[in-house]
Amino acid sequence: MSAEEPQDDAPDEEEDLRYFVRIGQTDLDGTKSVERSLTDMKGIGKRTARIVVDAAGVDRTATFGLLDQEEIDAVIDAVESYDSHAPEWMVNRREDFYSGETSHETGSDLEQSRRHDINRMKMISSYKGVRHQRGQKVRGQRTKSTGRSEGTIGVNVEAIKQEQAEEAAEDEDE
């Protein structure tokens, strides 16, 4: 079969295909498989996506946009209730500082809580908070030779050549 010949079942699939599937405040790509599309969401990686798909009872290799509305709702429910059917060590928010609860946050909630935690560390001037304020590495990485953001301190060969060319042009003019 050549590329120009249309397939009989291709137009039906394209009509039913939802290009965007919305979970929470995130639009996911409907043309990818369910497991792969879920990894585009903040707070959900490959392993978490596989657990969510298994909990929803959906084929993980199926195209996300071609699923029925009931299956999509099952995936949404599995994402929202991930902390109830995942082991405690796999959630991203264990023993919250204020509430003491263990939960799994996704999307913009994850970004907001992370920002809030960093601001709290800065306010109490903890070691990590001070490192965040100064823009230095926080997690014990080496800083002697990496993480330099002030600019290059080497020899700028292009500038030297340009200066020599200008001096040569001045000498010729005299």
C-alpha positions, 0 to 999 in steps of 0.5 A: 500500500502506498502513502497516497492511498487512504486507509478506510479506518483512518478518517473515523479515528481522526474524527474521534481523536481528542487532541487535548485531554485536560487533567486539573489545570494541565492540557495533555497531548491526546495523540500520545499513549496514555502512559507517555502523555501522563508524564508531561504533567508536573509531579508524574514521572514514568513510574507514577504514570504506570501506577496511575494507568494500572489503577485506572484499568486502562491499556497503557499503550492506547492513544489517550485521545481515542479513549472513551469518556469513562476511561478518561474519567477513570484516569483523572480519578486515579491521578487525583487519588494517587496517594491512596493507592501508591506506597507512602515512599512514592508520593512527593509530599510526605508529612507536610510541614503545616498539616502533617499529612502525606499527599501527592501534588501535581501541576501548579499545586506542586510548583506553588508548594515548592515555592512556599517551602523555599520562601519559608526556608529563606525567612527562617534563614536556614542553611538551605534558605541562605544558599537559595538567597545567594543563588548558590548550589543547595544540595551539597554539590561541588562549587570549586569549578562548577556553577559559575555564573559570573561570566568568563574570565579567560582570554578573549581572542576575538577582541585582541584580534580586533584591537590589533586590526584597528592598530594596523589600520591606524599605522597604515593611515599615518 
